[in-house]
Amino acid sequence: MPQITVDYSSPVEDAFEVDGFARALHETVVDIAAAKPESCKTLIRYDCLSVFGYEDPEEEGHALVHVTIGLLAGRDEETKARLTEATLELLRRYIEPEDGITLHASAEVRDLDPSYRKFER
């Protein structure tokens, strides 16, 4: 915990400073949600083809980024909302799309299901 997933699409792959974003996000999660730094884990997935509305995907006029942060239950809604807003602010800072590209960025913070388990070796 926390379990973080970042999904992002073309055409921002060259405009997204992924490493810096992930480090800054970990610091933000520690600061806002009282997570332990060594517990922050982020899976970053690049999607080479995303579809927006009725647009031809080959036109690449839109880029999608979505961040999901899963936390163990116990944080209040205000904390989760602050973390969501901070995540969006980091996306603004670490992604600068080219002219003509509309960036659709979103984030959510949710409680992990009570069935969540993990192991380390």
ZIJO-V85751 format. One record per helix or strand. SS is the DSSP state (a for helix, b for strand). FROM is the first residue (numbers start at 1). LEN is the number of residues. If there is no record, write none. Layout:
SS	FROM	LEN
SS	FROM	LEN
This chain:
b	3	7
b	16	1
a	18	16
a	37	3
b	41	7
a	57	3
b	62	10
a	77	18
b	95	1
b	102	10
